[in-house]
């Protein structure tokens, strides 16, 4: 398979390869050069939390809980009044 280096130095790993190696956003690699060849070795995740790193970036997971908590506080104040 072919891939092209972007002007920012980024390389796209084809989907078939990412899928076969279970690579996703945030995957890390060791990079070596051997006889003018670039070798990318995926770093195996040791912790289940490492697998989740970056997976929910940009998603507000706490917002609904904070809203619910604020409503509970208001409700408690009404009961005490």
C-alpha positions, -999 to +999 in steps of 0.1 A: +000+000+000+011+035-006+008+066+016+020+101+012+038+125+037+018+157+042+034+192+043+032+190+081+052+157+081+022+136+089+018+101+074-016+084+069-016+048+079-042+030+056-074+019+073-069-018+065-036-017+084-050+004+113-079-021+116-057-052+114-034-039+142-062-024+162-047+011+160-068+041+169-065+078+177-038+083+203-019+051+194+018+055+201+048+041+182+085+035+186+102+048+155+135+034+142+156+039+111+173+008+098+191+008+065+172+038+052+139+022+062+115+037+087+101+011+111+070+020+132+063-004+161+031+001+179+035+005+217+013-020+235-010-005+261-004-019+295-035-004+312-071-004+300-070+033+308-043+038+282-066+024+256-092+051+265-067+080+263-080+106+239-111+085+229-136+109+244-117+142+237-141+170+230-171+152+246-185+168+277-190+137+300-195+157+332-218+185+320-251+165+325-239+153+359-230+189+370-264+201+358-282+173+378-261+181+409-270+218+407-307+209+404-304+187+435-288+216+454-317+239+444-342+213+454-326+207+488-326+245+494-363+246+486-370+218+511-351+236+538-369+270+532 
